[in-house]
């Protein structure tokens, strides 16, 4: 549970006593004093108030959820469940931070695992054939094409029998994707002229 804006003027024991005395009666007061434990505090250190994260039993949690607010001295503090999912910004996994990540490669959080490309094919037949092979091999999840090869004004099919029309819209991408495109272009060992990639 999290209790927001708890005054820092009192000590931990005095604050727990104030919460128990002002908010609970009889058995509930004893339950709170025995079962509630301060896990840690959040917020800025130099401020007058901080947020307290408490470890409580299931029974005490239900009581606090019903109350929604706790009185501490002259202050009314909100109380809610404290649910935080720790996420790694290196591999995009959950349960750890990037400091303790075991992954060797960075993963972009915007595109995650999608392979997206935008190509200007300049109406070249060889480029169109090379892209068709790349689509068949599953190298792209999303492919945006401009100026494809169109003999006699007809668009040829891309992929396994799929028909496609050119898309003239530009899609903005994150820095990770641009770096990946540049790296793929530099490491490409094909002898065919690949189309210029617009980023």
Secondary structure, DSSP 8 states (H G I E B T S, - for coil): -EEEEEESSS-HHHHHHHHHHHH--THHHHHHHHH-EEEEEES-TTSSEEEEEEE--HHHHHHHHHH-EEEETTEEEEEE------B-TTT--BSS-GGG---SS---TTTTT--EEEEE-TT-HHHHHHHHHHHHTT--SEEEEES---GGG----BTTTB------------HHHHHHHHHHHHH---SS---EE--
